[in-house]
Amino acid sequence: MFGLKDDGFDDAERMLLTADRLERLAADLRTIHAGTGPSQRRLASAPVIDDWAFEFLPTQAIFGNVHDEAAGRPLAFFTTDLWVLAKEQGWVLTLAGLFRLGIPDGT
């Protein structure tokens, strides 16, 4: 949610980032719906989520440790809106982007 004040939005930069993510999400959903995505190349470069588990908040989310080669180290904890679950194919699409599913947590 974004709050509108007399002088503008309370977090205009985050609003634009969210708009960019929503546009990317819409393009990804169209590609997946058409049966042409995500490509093997894109999947190969997607970060991996290990120790993952599904949780229900006001929206369904995914938690886990994200391994992103660009960051050079695992990100300790992660959650985001879950839009496409392709568990058998080993990936999920979230508002934050495409992720490969690694090892699920043991619980």
N, C-alpha and C positions, 0 to 999 in steps of 0.2 A: 504494500500500500504506500502511496505517496501522498503527503500532506501538502495542500495548497495554502500558502500564506499570502498576505497582501503584496509582498515583494517577489513572489514566485514560489516554486516548489521547494520543499525542505531539503531535498537531495536530488538536484537536477542531474548530476553526473550518474548516480545510480539508476535514475529513471532512463537515461539514454543507454546505459549498459543493459538494462532489462529489455528495452525495446530491441536492441541488437540481438540479444539472446532469443527473444520471441520470434524475430524474423528468421534467424537461423533454424530454430525449432520448426517453424512452419515449412521451410524449405526441406528439412530432413523428413518431416512427416509426409510431404508430397512424394518425395523420392521413395520412401519405404512403402507407401500406399501403391505406387506404380510398380513395385517389385524390383526396383533397380538400385536399392541401397540398403544399408551402407555397403560401399565397395570393400573388397578384401584389403586394398591398400589403405583405406581410411581406418578400417578395423585394426590393421597391424600397427598403426601409429597412435591409436587411442590409448589413454592411460588405463591401467589395470586396477580394479578394486579387489583387494583380498580381504579376508575375514568379514565378508559382507553378509548382511541379513536385512530382511525387509521389516519395516516398522510402519505403523499407521499413526499419523498425526492428523491434523485437519485435512491433509492430503497424504497420499502414499509416498513414502520416501525410501531411500536406500542409505545404509550406513556401512562404513568400512574404512580400510586403509587404502588410499589411492597412491599408486606408483606411477609417477610421470617422469619420463626420462628427461624432459626439459628442466624440471625442478631439481633433478639429481638426487632426490631423497623422497621417501614416502611421506605423504601428508597424513598425519596421525588419525584424523577423523573427518568424516565427510557425510553430508546429507543434502539432498536436493529433491525437488519434485520429480517424480518418476512418470514419464510419458509413454515410453514403449518398453515393454519387458520381452526380451527374446532370450529367455533362460536357456532353452535347448540349443540356441545358436551361440550362446555365451556372451551376450551384450545387452546393454540397456541404453536408452536415450533419455536424458534428463534435460532440464532447462539449462544446465551448465554445459551440456554437450554429450558426446558419445563416449561410453566407457565399456571396456571389456570386463567380463566377470572372471575373476580369478578364483581362488579357493574360498568357499563359503565358511562362515564361522561354524564352530562345532556345537552350538547350542540349538 
